[in-house]
Amino acid sequence: MSLIFNNLDLQHKTIVIVEDDLPSLKYYKTILESAGADLRVFENGKDFINYINSTDDVIDVVIVDYLIPFINGIDCVRILKRKFRTVPVIMITAFFSEQTRNEALIAGCNEYVLKPVFPEKLFCVLEKFLNPQHSFYNYR
């Protein structure tokens, strides 16, 4: 059974998720896999960085939490952007401060989204980067 929240086709799209909260991780996996995404999942920053340093895979988008074990989300983004400069990064976190948001954007995050994130919001943000010609943001 497929869950349909919009017309965004994630077939052949590789999405990397860095999230240590297991309910959040299960939520993202259910939604994104139902739309056809190929997922790479990491529960801490260290494993994510090891993957980044050892892969030449095409990565279409990264979803990262701020508060993850070993290496925080902002440092993960900084390291990612050294090798994969153009990969869009969406930070989805329950932690909000204006300073943290600004640090995330300066590090290279394209979006800073607060939890909880509903499927419609998640797909809207993903569409902005994965299907930019149809994105709502291009009609402003």
C-alpha positions, 0 to 999 in steps of 0.5 A: 500500500502506498501513501500519497501526499503529493505527486512528487516521485522519489523513484531513483532518488537517494535520500540520506537521513541522519537521525537518532530518534527511532520514532522519527526515523521510522516516520521518515522511512515510512513516508519516504519509502512509500514514495519510492525513495532509496534511503541511506540511514545513519543514527549518529554523526560518526557513521554518517561522516564515515559514509561521506568519506568513503562513498562516491554515491549520488546523493539527492538530498540529506535530512539531518537532525541537529542533536545527534550523537558523536558529531552534531548535525551542523558539523556533519553539514560542514563536513558533507559540504566539503565533498558534496557542495551542491547536495541540498541539506534539510535540517529537521530538529526539535531544537530551536534557537535563532543562533543555531538556525543561523549556524545551520544556514551558514554551515550549508543547510538549505532549510531549517525545519522544526519538528514535528514535520507533517508529511505535506511539509516534508514533501513540499520542502523536498519538492523544492530541491528535487523537482524545482521546476514545479516547486511552489517557491518558483511561482512567487 
